[in-house]
Amino acid sequence: MNEWSDFHRPAFRDNRWLETSWFGFWVPEHGIRGHVRAAFRVNQEVVYHMVNIYSRGGELLDMDFYDSQMHVPLASTDRYSDFSLTSGLSYKGHPAPEKYTVKFVSRCRGVPLNLEYEALMPPADLEFTTLPDGPAGFAAFHRDSGVGVPTGHIDQTFRVRGGLWMDGDRYDVDWGSERGQSWSPRAE
């Protein structure tokens, strides 16, 4: 298995198994921030996705745009780094984890997003947050799942370029941001 291209599928059928993918973006001259997140329940063949765009506080009622869709079908041929959902969200690694294209088109067609991510560093395993004689650290995903299942969380910094269209205006994206990936059994 290529850990950057394929899902981390456990050998058992635990419906709590979750793999997440999060990409951020920022348009500082307009104070716009955004998050694109997909949470894959590969054992149930569904995805939960969120696209949040905000220029104020970031609370739900302050969002400029918010799209959240649950139980979006995940095709058996979809890969972690190459999928296109019926909800309008798609990712393409070329190759993962160095470069990604992230696209989204809202159901109303009024908010398309087309972003290119180019890595500025290799993925950083968050295990480094654990001190030799200290607590588990903030990366709870590394704690033993109790069933011998590999769990993990990585973060990675990217240069992000592309465009966002919202309320009839185009915003050019050309700034640094991050992506996060995690996998473990968890109820979320």
Salt bridges, closest charged atoms under 4 A:
ASP6 OD1 - ARG79 NE 2.69
ASP14 OD2 - ARG16 NH2 2.76
GLU19 OE2 - HIS8 ND1 2.98
ASP64 OD1 - ARG56 NH1 3.31
ASP67 OD2 - HIS49 NE2 2.71
ASP67 OD1 - ARG107 NH2 3.41
ASP82 OD2 - LYS92 NZ 3.04
GLU116 OE1 - HIS94 NE2 3.50
ASP125 OD1 - HIS142 NE2 3.00
GLU127 OE1 - HIS142 ND1 3.15
ASP155 OD1 - HIS153 NE2 3.35
ASP172 OD1 - ARG170 NE 2.68
ASP174 OD1 - ARG159 NH2 2.72
ASP174 OD1 - ARG161 NE 3.73
GLU188 OE2 - ARG37 NH2 2.51
GLU188 OE1 - ARG186 NE 3.32
